[in-house]
Amino acid sequence: MAVEQIPGNVAVVTGDLIGSRRYSREQRQQLDQVLKQAANTAGEILPEAVYAPLSFSVVEGDEFQFVLQRPDDAYVFVVLMRTVLRTSGLSPEPSFRCAIGIGELVVNEGDSSYAMDGSAFHFAREGLNTLEKHSTGRERTTKLLTGEPESDRWFDVLLMYQDLLESRWTALQCEAIRYRLQDQTYESIGKKLGITKQSVDKRLSAAYWDEFSCGMNFITKSLSSSLG
């Protein structure tokens, strides 16, 4: 079996759909397609993340996985995917929990992420297993592991609050956030959604966008700094 060590760090995102049993078989097939489309859309909007569509795998059950070559953008990529997914028009509104593992990548034979290995995959699996243990009460939806215990503790505390804010977003707020993540102005977002600039401001304010984006940017900059 051919094995290749990829230089540098990557981000592996391992996730699972929340409440997938609510969907019929036909809806579930559609959901799998929408999930892939959400990743492709995020890759088009964030080309610097270097998302490879061939790395995206949906396995039997609720789980999916993909690889990003630029770890700094992993959390933004995940948030963007969620907003695209939640505004897809599917009912009930789909979402997912996921863990981001930052580390090395080893490629075996095959194209999919499940033909790959390395510390990034182990961290992502470990993180998702931790999230799945919290099946009652207020659920956490995002974990980030780098293998640096002190940094990972700080990320975990911050993501606890990020998850709480995100859990309160409505579909209408997600629409505005999706385009704000593309650095569009309030005016251009309003034109795209057919609402006023003031209405865009109300949606983003109600979603605590300024506070959320502050935390998101901190995670991005921290990863960029630590990974050099």
C-alpha positions in Angstrom: 0.0 0.0 0.0 1.4 3.4 -1.0 1.8 5.8 1.9 2.8 9.5 1.6 3.5 12.0 4.3 2.1 15.4 3.5 4.3 18.2 4.8 2.9 20.8 7.2 -0.4 20.7 9.1 -3.9 20.3 7.8 -7.3 20.5 9.3 -9.5 17.4 9.4 -13.2 18.1 10.1 -15.2 15.0 11.3 -18.9 15.6 11.9 -22.2 14.0 12.2 -25.7 15.3 11.4 -28.0 16.1 14.3 -31.3 14.4 14.4 -31.0 12.7 11.1 -33.7 10.1 12.1 -36.3 12.9 11.6 -35.8 12.6 7.8 -37.4 10.1 5.5 -35.1 8.0 3.2 -35.7 10.3 0.3 -35.0 13.4 2.5 -31.9 11.8 3.8 -30.5 11.3 0.3 -31.3 14.9 -0.4 -29.7 15.9 2.9 -26.4 14.2 1.9 -26.4 16.1 -1.3 -27.1 19.4 0.4 -24.3 18.7 2.9 -21.8 18.2 0.1 -23.1 21.3 -1.7 -22.6 23.3 1.5 -19.0 22.2 1.7 -18.5 23.0 -2.0 -20.1 26.4 -1.5 -17.8 27.1 1.5 -14.8 26.1 -0.6 -15.8 28.5 -3.4 -16.3 31.4 -0.9 -13.1 30.6 1.0 -10.7 29.4 -1.7 -7.7 30.2 0.6 -8.8 27.3 2.8 -7.9 24.9 -0.1 -10.8 22.5 0.2 -10.5 19.5 -2.0 -14.0 18.1 -2.9 -12.6 14.6 -3.3 -11.7 14.6 0.4 -15.3 14.8 1.3 -16.9 11.5 2.4 -20.3 10.7 3.7 -20.3 7.3 5.3 -23.2 5.0 6.3 -25.1 6.6 9.2 -24.8 10.3 10.1 -21.0 10.9 9.8 -19.0 12.9 7.2 -15.4 14.0 7.0 -13.2 16.3 4.9 -9.7 17.9 4.8 -8.6 21.5 4.6 -5.1 22.3 3.7 -5.1 25.6 5.5 -6.0 25.0 9.2 -6.5 28.8 10.0 -9.7 28.9 8.1 -11.2 25.7 9.4 -13.6 27.2 12.0 -14.9 29.9 9.6 -15.4 27.2 7.0 -17.5 25.1 9.4 -19.6 28.1 10.4 -20.2 29.0 6.7 -21.2 25.4 6.0 -23.8 25.5 8.8 -25.3 28.8 7.6 -25.6 27.4 4.0 -27.1 24.1 5.3 -29.6 25.9 7.5 -30.8 28.1 4.6 -31.1 25.2 2.2 -34.9 25.0 2.5 -35.0 21.5 4.0 -37.4 20.8 6.8 -36.7 20.2 9.6 -33.7 22.6 9.5 -30.5 20.5 9.2 -27.4 21.1 11.3 -24.3 19.2 12.5 -21.8 18.8 15.3 -18.2 18.5 14.4 -14.6 18.3 15.6 -11.7 20.0 13.9 -8.3 18.2 14.3 -5.2 20.1 13.5 -2.1 18.0 12.7 -0.2 15.9 10.1 -1.7 14.0 7.2 -0.7 10.6 5.9 -2.2 9.5 2.6 -2.7 5.9 1.8 -4.1 4.5 -1.5 -7.5 6.1 -2.5 -9.0 9.5 -2.9 -11.4 9.9 0.0 -10.5 11.2 3.5 -11.1 7.7 4.8 -8.0 6.5 2.9 -6.0 9.0 5.0 -4.5 8.9 8.4 -2.3 11.0 10.8 -2.6 13.0 14.0 -5.2 15.4 12.5 -7.6 12.5 12.0 -7.0 11.2 15.5 -7.7 14.6 17.1 -10.9 15.0 15.0 -12.1 11.6 16.1 -11.3 12.2 19.7 -13.0 15.5 19.7 -16.2 14.2 18.0 -16.4 11.3 20.6 -16.2 13.9 23.3 -19.1 15.9 21.8 -21.2 12.7 21.3 -21.0 12.0 25.0 -23.1 15.1 25.8 -26.4 13.7 24.4 -28.7 15.4 27.0 -29.2 19.0 28.0 -27.5 21.8 26.0 -25.4 20.2 23.3 -22.0 21.4 22.3 -21.5 21.4 18.6 -17.9 22.3 17.9 -14.6 21.0 19.2 -11.0 22.0 18.1 -7.9 20.0 19.0 -4.4 20.8 18.1 -2.5 18.5 20.5 -1.3 21.4 22.6 -3.2 21.0 25.9 -3.1 24.6 27.1 -4.3 26.0 23.7 -7.0 23.3 23.4 -8.4 24.3 26.8 -8.7 27.9 25.8 -10.3 27.0 22.4 -12.8 24.8 24.3 -13.9 27.5 26.6 -14.2 30.0 23.8 -16.1 27.5 21.6 -18.5 26.9 24.4 -19.7 30.5 24.1 -19.5 30.4 20.3 -21.8 27.4 20.2 -24.2 29.0 22.6 -24.6 32.1 20.4 -24.8 30.0 17.2 -27.5 27.8 18.7 -29.8 30.8 19.0 -29.6 31.9 15.3 -32.7 31.8 13.2 -32.8 30.9 9.5 -33.3 34.5 8.7 -30.3 35.5 10.7 -28.2 32.7 9.1 -29.1 34.2 5.7 -27.5 37.5 6.7 -24.6 35.9 8.4 -23.8 33.7 5.4 -23.3 36.8 3.2 -21.6 38.8 6.0 -19.0 35.9 6.1 -18.3 36.8 2.4 -17.4 40.4 3.6 -20.5 41.8 1.9 -21.8 45.2 3.1 -25.1 45.6 4.9 -26.4 47.4 1.9 -25.4 44.6 -0.6 -26.8 42.0 1.7 -30.1 43.9 1.9 -30.3 44.0 -1.9 -29.6 40.3 -2.2 -32.2 39.4 0.5 -34.8 42.0 -0.6 -34.7 43.9 2.7 -33.4 47.2 3.9 -30.0 47.9 5.3 -31.6 48.6 8.7 -33.2 45.1 8.6 -29.9 43.5 8.0 -28.4 45.4 10.9 -31.3 44.2 13.1 -30.8 40.5 12.1 -27.1 40.6 12.7 -27.5 42.5 16.0 -30.1 40.0 17.2 -27.6 37.2 16.4 -24.9 38.9 18.4 -22.8 38.9 15.2 -20.2 41.4 16.4 -19.5 39.3 19.5 -19.5 36.0 17.6 -17.2 37.3 14.8 -14.8 38.6 17.5 -14.4 35.0 18.8 -14.2 33.5 15.4 -11.4 35.9 14.3 -9.6 35.2 17.6 -9.6 31.5 16.7 -8.4 32.1 13.2 -5.6 34.4 14.3 -4.5 32.1 17.1 -4.2 29.2 14.7 -2.3 31.3 12.2 0.1 32.4 14.9 0.7 29.0 16.4 1.1 27.2 13.1 3.4 29.9 11.7 
